Structures are given as C-alpha cells and as structure tokens.
Amino acid sequence: MWISIPFSFMYLLAVIGNGLVIAVVASDRSLHEPMYLFLTMLALNDVFLCTVTVPKMLLIFWQGPSLSTFAACLTQMFLVHALFLSESAVLLAMAFDRYVAICAPLHYATLLTGSLIGKVGLALVARSVVVVTPGVLLILRLHFCRSNVIRHTYCENMGIAKLACNSITLNSIYGLTAALLTTGLDCILISLSYWLILRTVFQLPSREARKKAFGTCGAHICVILTFYTLAFFSFFTHRFGHHVPRHALILLANLYLLVPPTMNPIIYGVKTKEIRMRVLALCPQPN
C-alpha cells in the first residue's frame, strides 16, 4: 500500500501539470507558435502515456494481482510502446525547432508553418503505428501453454512473449532492432541538433544573446536527458542485466514511463518564462 502513495502523487502531478500546459497554450493565441505547439503535443502524449499504465498499477498495489483479457493486454502493450515512440518523435521535432530558431532564424517562419506542424503530428502517429503493429502481430503468432501470470505492473512486449512455449527469438530481434532504429536514431539526431546549436550559441557576439539562447534550450535539454537516460537504462538493464533483481527492473520500467510526464511540466514551468507567467495568471490571487 505504501508504495502507491508516491506513484499516486506523481500521477496526479503529471495529469494536472500537463493539463495546465495544454490549457495555457490553447487559451492564449500569442503562444500558438511552433515551440509551444510541440510542447502541447508533448504534454498531451504525457497524459496518455501515464494514464495507460498508472491506474492499473495502482489497482494492483491496492487490490493485488488483477485479471486482464488477452485483448486488453495486447491493447495496453500497443499503446505503451506507441506512446513511448511518439514521445521520442516529439522531442526530436522540438530539437529541430530549436535548431532552426537558433541556427537559421531567417528561415524559421517559412520552414515551421502551421501546415508543417500538422504534418509532423500525423507523421509521428503514423510512425508509432507502423513500428508497433508488427510487434503485436509477432505476439499473436505465439502459442501460450504455460503460466498466464505476467510478473509486471503492465503488459509489455517481452513480458507477454516470455510466457510462450515456442521460440521468441524473432520477437526479441524485432524489438531490439525497432528500438535502435527509432528511439536510438532519434537520440542521435537530437544530440547532433544540440551540438550544432551549442556551436552556434558560442559563436554569438552578444553575451545577452548567448544567455537567452541557453535559457530557451535549457528546458529542452533537461527534458531530453530525463527521458532518454531512464529509458535506455531500463531497456538495456532488461535485456542484459540478468543479475538485476526483478523488483528493480519493474521499478525502472515504471519510472521511465512516469518520471518524464511528471517532470516535463515542472521543468517547462521553471525554465520557460511565458508558460510560468500564464500559469501564475490562472492561479487565484490572495486579496
């Protein structure tokens, strides 16, 4: 029961914080710019990502192991992996946005149009569906004749596959390859973007301009580090950490899905002046 308290608190913080970010950007037309629209996509994705896993987890903490149909388990698996991939894609889009704003400011308005942002949103959804669907189909080909107990707080690809009687080598290879070619590639491109950004920032003649550029990118870098550090640590520990206790693996797998959605609105609230000012304006003032 006690472990449900911090998870409940983090979940409420994630939903309320990201909800505030969405409300602030939606209600203020002056914030309908690429940077804030991508931030809204991230906040919306975060709400879905933690809502897909945390309520079920809390139910397990409160009532013990619960039954789930195979179809419901596959649906949760699909949503967890698809939303994780779309989160990574949004972070890549935000890195590109900052790259154009700082390294090619004269082309910013012509490149990052409303039409392009809409297409980016559709593309990241399409990528998630295309990459995750084969993983679901590979699960459907398996035969299950052993235990039907998934020793985890949510259904994920290898957790389901390991219950099968036949070989899961293809599932494992596809999962690893898909992760490296999507999330891994995103991480490389994001790192390249910020390396080019930092190189440009250090060449700016004005100290004030450098300070402003660092302030704009600081929030993004914090969010990216939080997301990828936890995600890759959890991913590789699950694959290669054979001597790591099971409860530690499960805790890591939950934290990398819950910590970023909890931290993102806090980081942006602290680092982004426009968001902070408008959130404070929404709060009731004492007489």
N, C-alpha and C positions, 0 to 999 in steps of 0.2 A: 504493500500500500504506500509506504513512504516514498518510493522512487517515482510514484505517479505525480507527486507534488511538483517537483521541478519541471517535469515534462508538461504538465498541465499549464504551469505558469508560462513556459516558453511558447507553447502553442497559442495561448491567449495573446501573448505579446506579439507573436508573428501575425496573427489574424488582424488584431487591432492596428498594429503599426503599419502593415502593408495596406490595410483598408484606408487608413488616413492618407497615405501617399497617393493612392488611387483617387480618393475624394478630392484632395488638394489639386492635383493636376487636372482632373476632369472639370472642376468648378472654376478654374482660372485660365482664361483664354491666353493670357500672356505666357503661360507655361506650355502651350501647345507647340513646342519645339522638339526637334529630333531627340535631344538628350533626355528630356522629361517624358517623352512618349515611350522611349525604350525603357526608362525607369518604371513606367506604369506597366509595361509588358512583364518586366521582371517581378514587380510586386504581385501582379495577378497570378503569374506562374508559381510564385512562392506560396500564395494562399492555397492553390490547388495541390501543390506538392506535399505540404504538411498535412492537409486535410485528408488526403488519400491514405495516409499511414497512421497518424497520431490517434484519432478516435478509436480505431481498432486496437491499437497498442494499449491505450488507457483501459479499454474494456477487459483486456487480458490481465492487466495489473489489478483491476477491481474484482473481477469475477473468476479469474483463472482461465485455462485454455477454452477456446470457443470454437464451435463448428463453423465451417465455411464450405460452400459448394465448390466443386472444381471450376465451374464457370466464373464464380465470384473471385476465386483465387487468381485465375488467369487474367481477369479484368484488372484486378489490383496490380498484378505484375506488369501488365501492359502500360498502365497509367504511371506507375512509379518510374519505369525506365524511360517512357516517352517524355514525361515532365522533366526528368533529370537532363535528358538530351536537349530539350528546348531551353532550359535554364542556361546551359553551356552556350547555346547558339545566341541567346540574348546578350550574354556577357561579351561574346565575340562582336556582335553588332555594336555594342556600346564602346568597345575598344576602337572599332573602325570610325565611329562617330567622333571620338576624341582625337583620333589620328588626323582626320580631315580638318577638324576645327583648329588644330594647332599647327599641323604641317602644311596644310593647303587651305588657309582661311578664305581666300578669294573665291574658291570653288565650292565652299560649304553650302551656300544657298541653292546652287544649281545642281549639286550632286544629291544632297539629302532632302529630297522633296517629300511631300505627303504621300505621293503615289509610290515612291520607292520604299518608304517605311511600311506601307500596307503590304507591298510585295514581300518584304523581309519577314513580316509577321506570318504570312501564308507559307513562305518557304520553310521557316523553322518548324511549323506544324507538320508540313509535308515530310520534311526530313525525319522527324521523330517517328511518324507513322511508318515510313518506308524502312527504316532501320530496325524498329522493334518488332514489326509484324513477322518477319522470318523467325525470330526467336520464339514467338508464340507457336508458330507452325511446327517448329522443331520439338517443342514440348508435346504437341498433340500427337506426334508420331511415336511417342514413348509408351511402353506398357508398364502399368503400375500394379505390382503384386506383393509389395512389402508393406511396411508401416505407412499409414496415411497421416502421420503427425509431422508437421513442419516445425522444427525447433527454431522458430524465429517469431518476431512480432508482426511481420508482414510477409506476403508472398513475393519472392523474387526468383529470378531465372534459375540459378543453380540450386537454390533451396528446394524448388519443385523437382528439378531434373535428378537430383541425388536420391529421390525416392523411387526412381525407375529401376526395373530389373535388367533392361538391355543397356547397351553402351551409350554413354552420354558424351563421348569424345567430340562428336560434331557440335553438340551444344556448347561445350567448353571452348572449342576453337572459334566458333562464330561469335560467342560473347566477348572473348578477348580481342578478336580482330575488329569487331564493330566498335568496341570501346576505344581502341587505339586510333582507328581511322576517323572517329567523330570527336569525342571528348579530347583525346590526345592531340589531334590535329588542331582543334580549337585552341587548346592551351598553347601550342607552339605559335600559332598566328597571333594570339593575344600578346604573348611575350615579345614577338617581333614588333608588333604595333607600338607597345610601350617603350621598347628600346629606341625606335625611331622618334617617338615623342620626346623622350628624355634627351636624346641627342639634339633635337631641335630646340628644346627649352634651354639647355645650357648655352646655346649659341645666341639667345636673345640678348640684346644690348641693355635693356632696362631691367633693373632688379625687381621693380614692381610687376613687370610683365611676367618674369620668371615665377614670382610668388603667386600670382593669380593662376598661372598655368599649373603649378604644383597643387594649388588648392582645388582646382577643378578635377584633376586626375587622382588626387589623394583618396577620395571616397571610392572610386572605381578600383584602385589597386587593393585597398583593404578588402573589398567585397570579393574580388577575384582570388586573393590569397586565402581567404576563409573557405571559399567554395572548393577550390582545387586541392588545397593541402589536405583537407579532411577526406575528400572524395578519393583521391589517389592513394592515400594512406590506407583507407578502408578497403579499397579494391585490391591492392597488392597484398595486404595482410590476409584477406580472404583466400587469395589464390596461392600464396607461397608461405604464409605464416602457419605452418602445420602444428607448431608447438604453442601457439597462442590460445589461451583458454576460450571456450565457446562463448561464455558470457561477455568477454571483452570484445569479440568480433561482432556480437549482436549489438552491444552498446555503441560501437563505432559506426555500424551500419545505420543506426537510428540518428546518431548525432550529425552525420554528414547530410542527412535529409532535413534535419530540424534546425541546426545551428545557423546555416546561411539565411533561411527565411526569417529567423528571429533577429539576426544581427543586421541584415540589409537596411531595414528602415531606420534603425538606430544610427548606423554609420552615415546614411544619407541625411538624416536629421541633423547630425552634428556637423558634417562636412559641407553640406550644401545650404548656403545662406538663404536662397529663395524658398526652398522647402521648409526650412526651420521657421522663417518669418511667417509663412502662411499657416503652418500648423499652430503656431502660437496665437495667431489671429483667430483661429477656430475655437480655441480654448476659452471658456468663460473667465472674464476678468473680475477680480475682487472689487467690491465697492470701496 
